[in-house]
Amino acid sequence: MEEKIAEIYNYIQERCLWQFHSRTWDRKENINGTMDYFTKILKGEEVTRDTAQQKCSYADAKILVDELKVKFSWVNELSSEQIEELGTGVKDKLIDIMINKSLNLELNTPFY
């Protein structure tokens, strides 16, 4: 599964901008929202899209899922547990690298 997590992570890094918000709280909100919807969409679960943030996260996740199903055919063969593991693994890796290990000091500036 680690190899699959790395493949999806690399794809997101190359093609998606939603993880690059300017503040830590913004990045966390976007990464968590998009990856949570990613997991739910892949599992075929119903999702709510009541708020503007939910709609945005859903749209980003839906596009990502559609692209990954074409680019990585193995995504279509994952069990529910594997989808959960994949979504959590990618989300954890994004948060670790994009927030925890970021050298961008402006992520935590209190002036905004």
SERO-4910 file (N, C-alpha, C, O; in steps of 0.05 Angstrom, whole numbers):
BEGIN
 pado doro    nc1    nc2    nc3   cac1   cac2   cac3    cc1    cc2    cc3    oc1    oc2    oc3
  Met    A     17    -24      0      0      0      0     17     25      0      9     46    -11
  Glu    A     41     23     12     59     47     13     65     57    -16     67     81    -20
  Glu    A     69     38    -34     75     46    -62     51     60    -74     55     80    -89
  Lys    A     27     51    -69      3     64    -80     -1     92    -68     -8    110    -82
  Ile    A      4     94    -42      2    120    -28     22    140    -41     16    163    -46
  Ala    A     46    130    -46     67    147    -58     59    155    -87     63    178    -95
  Glu    A     47    137   -102     38    144   -129     17    166   -129     18    185   -144
  Ile    A     -3    163   -111    -24    183   -110    -14    209    -99    -20    230   -110
  Tyr    A      3    208    -79     15    232    -68     31    247    -90     27    271    -94
  Asn    A     47    233   -105     63    245   -127     45    257   -148     50    279   -159
  Tyr    A     23    244   -154      4    254   -174     -8    280   -164    -10    300   -179
  Ile    A    -16    281   -139    -28    305   -127     -7    328   -128    -14    351   -135
  Gln    A     17    322   -121     38    343   -120     43    355   -148     49    378   -150
  Glu    A     41    338   -168     46    348   -196     23    363   -208     27    380   -225
  Arg    A     -2    356   -200    -25    366   -214    -46    382   -198    -64    394   -211
  Cys    A    -44    382   -172    -65    395   -156    -55    418   -140    -33    417   -129
  Leu    A    -70    440   -139    -62    463   -125    -76    466    -98    -69    484    -82
  Trp    A    -96    450    -92   -112    454    -68    -97    450    -42   -107    458    -21
  Gln    A    -74    438    -42    -59    435    -18    -40    457    -12    -25    457      8
  Phe    A    -39    478    -29    -20    499    -26    -31    525    -16    -22    547    -24
  His    A    -51    524      1    -62    549     13    -41    563     30    -21    551     37
  Ser    A    -45    588     35    -24    605     47    -21    603     77     -1    612     88
  Arg    A    -40    591     91    -38    589    121    -42    560    129    -55    544    116
  Thr    A    -31    553    152    -32    526    163    -62    517    165    -69    495    156
  Trp    A    -78    533    178   -106    525    182   -120    521    155   -137    503    153
  Asp    A   -114    537    136   -126    535    109   -117    509     95   -133    495     83
  Arg    A    -91    503     97    -81    478     85    -94    454     98   -102    435     84
  Lys    A    -95    454    125   -107    431    139   -136    427    131   -145    405    125
  Glu    A   -151    449    130   -179    448    123   -182    437     95   -200    420     90
  Asn    A   -166    446     77   -169    437     49   -160    409     45   -173    393     31
  Ile    A   -137    401     57   -127    374     54   -147    354     67   -154    334     55
  Asn    A   -155    360     91   -174    343    105   -200    340     90   -210    318     85
  Gly    A   -211    363     81   -237    362     67   -235    347     41   -252    330     35
  Thr    A   -215    353     25   -213    340     -1   -207    311      2   -219    294    -12
  Met    A   -189    303     19   -182    275     22   -205    259     36   -208    235     30
  Asp    A   -220    272     53   -243    258     65   -264    253     43   -276    231     42
  Tyr    A   -269    272     26   -288    268      4   -277    248    -16   -292    232    -27
  Phe    A   -251    249    -21   -238    229    -38   -245    201    -29   -253    184    -46
  Thr    A   -241    196     -4   -247    169      7   -276    162      4   -283    140     -4
  Lys    A   -294    180     11   -322    175     10   -331    170    -19   -347    152    -24
  Ile    A   -322    186    -38   -330    183    -66   -320    156    -76   -335    142    -89
  Leu    A   -295    149    -70   -284    123    -79   -300     99    -67   -303     79    -81
  Lys    A   -310    102    -43   -325     81    -30   -354     81    -39   -369     62    -32
  Gly    A   -362    101    -53   -390    102    -63   -409    112    -42   -434    108    -44
  Glu    A   -399    126    -21   -416    136      0   -430    162     -8   -420    177    -25
  Glu    A   -452    168      4   -466    193      1   -450    215     15   -439    210     37
  Val    A   -449    238      3   -434    261     15   -453    285     16   -470    289      0
  Thr    A   -448    302     37   -462    327     39   -446    349     26   -422    350     27
  Arg    A   -461    367     14   -448    390      1   -465    415      7   -475    429    -11
  Asp    A   -468    421     32   -486    443     41   -471    470     41   -483    490     34
  Thr    A   -446    470     50   -432    495     53   -414    500     29   -408    481     13
  Ala    A   -404    524     26   -386    530      4   -360    514      7   -350    505    -14
  Gln    A   -350    510     31   -325    494     35   -330    465     27   -313    453     14
  Gln    A   -353    454     34   -359    427     27   -361    424     -3   -351    404    -15
  Lys    A   -373    443    -16   -376    442    -45   -348    443    -59   -343    429    -79
  Cys    A   -331    460    -49   -304    463    -60   -288    437    -56   -275    427    -74
  Ser    A   -289    426    -31   -274    401    -26   -285    378    -43   -270    362    -53
  Tyr    A   -311    377    -45   -324    356    -62   -315    358    -91   -307    338   -103
  Ala    A   -315    383   -101   -307    387   -130   -278    378   -134   -272    365   -154
  Asp    A   -260    386   -116   -232    378   -119   -229    348   -117   -214    336   -132
  Ala    A   -243    336    -98   -241    307    -94   -253    292   -118   -242    271   -127
  Lys    A   -275    301   -128   -288    288   -151   -270    288   -175   -268    267   -189
  Ile    A   -258    310   -181   -240    312   -204   -216    293   -200   -208    279   -218
  Leu    A   -205    293   -176   -182    276   -170   -190    246   -173   -175    231   -186
  Val    A   -213    238   -162   -221    210   -164   -225    203   -194   -216    181   -202
  Asp    A   -238    219   -209   -243    213   -237   -217    210   -252   -214    192   -269
  Glu    A   -197    228   -247   -171    226   -260   -156    201   -252   -144    187   -269
  Leu    A   -157    194   -226   -142    171   -216   -153    145   -226   -138    126   -231
  Lys    A   -180    143   -230   -192    119   -240   -182    113   -269   -181     90   -277
  Val    A   -176    134   -283   -166    130   -311   -136    125   -310   -126    107   -323
  Lys    A   -121    141   -295    -92    140   -295    -81    115   -281    -62    102   -290
  Phe    A    -94    107   -259    -86     84   -243   -109     64   -241   -126     66   -223
  Ser    A   -110     45   -259   -132     26   -260   -136     10   -235   -158      1   -229
  Trp    A   -114      7   -220   -116     -8   -195   -135      5   -174   -144     -8   -156
  Val    A   -139     31   -177   -157     45   -159   -185     33   -159   -199     31   -139
  Asn    A   -194     24   -183   -221     13   -186   -224    -14   -173   -246    -24   -169
  Glu    A   -202    -27   -165   -203    -54   -154   -199    -55   -124   -198    -77   -112
  Leu    A   -197    -32   -111   -192    -31    -82   -216    -38    -66   -239    -30    -73
  Ser    A   -212    -52    -44   -234    -57    -25   -240    -32     -9   -224    -12    -10
  Ser    A   -261    -32      6   -268     -9     23   -246     -3     43   -240     20     49
  Glu    A   -235    -24     55   -213    -21     75   -188     -9     62   -175      8     73
  Gln    A   -182    -18     38   -159     -8     23   -162     21     15   -143     36     16
  Ile    A   -187     28      8   -192     56      1   -188     74     25   -176     95     24
  Glu    A   -198     64     48   -194     79     73   -165     82     80   -156    104     87
  Glu    A   -150     61     77   -121     62     82   -106     80     63    -89     95     71
  Leu    A   -114     79     37   -102     97     17   -108    126     23    -90    143     23
  Gly    A   -134    133     28   -141    160     34   -127    171     59   -118    194     58
  Thr    A   -126    156     80   -113    164    104    -83    167    100    -71    187    110
  Gly    A    -71    149     86    -43    150     81    -34    174     65    -15    187     71
  Val    A    -50    180     44    -43    203     27    -48    229     43    -31    247     42
  Lys    A    -70    230     58    -76    254     74    -54    259     95    -44    281     98
  Asp    A    -45    238    109    -24    240    129      2    250    116     16    267    128
  Lys    A      8    239     93     33    247     79     32    276     70     51    291     73
  Leu    A      9    285     60      5    313     52      9    332     75     23    352     73
  Ile    A     -5    325     98     -3    342    121     26    343    132     35    364    140
  Asp    A     39    320    133     66    320    143     85    337    126    100    352    137
  Ile    A     83    334    100    102    348     83     93    377     78    110    395     78
  Met    A     68    382     73     58    408     65     55    427     89     55    451     86
  Ile    A     53    416    113     49    432    137     72    428    158     87    447    164
  Asn    A     74    404    167     93    398    189    122    403    181    138    413    197
  Lys    A    129    396    157    157    398    148    162    422    130    184    426    119
  Ser    A    142    439    127    144    462    110    164    482    122    164    487    146
  Leu    A    180    494    104    199    515    113    188    543    109    201    563    114
  Asn    A    163    544    100    150    570     96    140    581    122    120    572    133
  Leu    A    155    601    133    148    612    159    122    628    159    110    633    180
  Glu    A    113    636    135     88    652    133     63    634    139     42    645    144
  Leu    A     66    608    139     44    591    144     32    596    172      8    593    176
  Asn    A     48    604    190     39    608    218     40    637    228     39    642    252
  Thr    A     42    656    210     43    684    218     16    692    230     -5    685    219
  Pro    A     16    707    252     -9    715    265    -21    740    253    -42    749    262
  Phe    A     -9    752    233    -18    778    223    -40    777    202    -47    798    190
  Tyr    A    -51    754    197    -72    751    176    -97    741    188   -117    737    174
***
